[in-house]
Amino acid sequence: MAGRRAAMKSIDWGMFNALKTRSDAISAKLVSLPETPATIDWSHYRSTVAKAGMVDEFEKKKILTDILYCCHFCIIICKSFTFPKQNKSASAYIEGSKARICSLDNFKNMIPFDQMTIEDLNHTFPETKLDKVKYPYWPHKPIADL
């Protein structure tokens, strides 16, 4: 049993160091790359490529892959477009969340349930109050609401 524990606690530092050096090499490569790739001079390729339409086809594919890449990773779309509907719904959600957070203060400050009377319960949760004037007989609520 002690042998298993020792085996589980031992760390292969050689593999860890190899992983660390590989990770550092990859991160150094990524840092050395420019933020934006070099632009392609399509007019130069149109003048040098003999087959007509080949460059146009590649240009369309390149634009399509750029759009798909941007849609998938939300890089350029988020920078170039504004979403007023989403901003309005987000702000409405934030305001609703703030109201819900304020209602949580009622729960923090309320009497524990096991110490509440019926009056305390009706004061804390008004929807639990029975309307004995409108519905004088038990269950003091319409059957559809139960």
Residue, then its C-alpha position, 0 to 999 in steps of 0.5 A: m500500500a505504501g508503495r502505491r502511495a509513493a508511486m502516485k506521489s512521484i512526479d516525472w520531472g523529465m516529462f514535465n520539463a519536456l512539456k514546459t520547454r515545448s509549451d514555451a517554444i510554441s508560445a514564443k512562436l505565437v508571440s513572434l507572429p504579427e497580429t494581422p496576416a500579410t495582405i494578398d496582392w491578387s492583381h499580381y497573381r492575376s497577371t502571373v497565373a496563366k489559367a483564367g479564373m483560377v485566382d478569382e476562385f481562390e480569392k472567393k474561397k479566401i474571403l469565404t474562409d475569412i468570413l467563416y473564421c470570423c463568424h466562428f470565433c467572433i473576432i471581426i464581427c464583434k469589432s465591426f458590428t454593433f448589436p442594439k437589440q442585444n444591448k437593449s435585451a442585455s440591459a433589460y436583463i441586467e436591470g431585472s437581475k438587480a431587482r432579483i438581487c434586491s429581492l434576495d435581501n428580503f430572504k436574508n433578513m426574514i425570520p426563519f420559516d420554523q419561527m414564522t406565524i401565518e401573518d409573518l408568512n403572508h407579510t413576507f410572501p403576499e401571494t400566499k395570503l388567502d382571500k377570505v372575503k372574495y372566497p369565504y369557503w375553504p380553500h379560499k382560492p379558486i380551484a384553478d389556481l391551486 
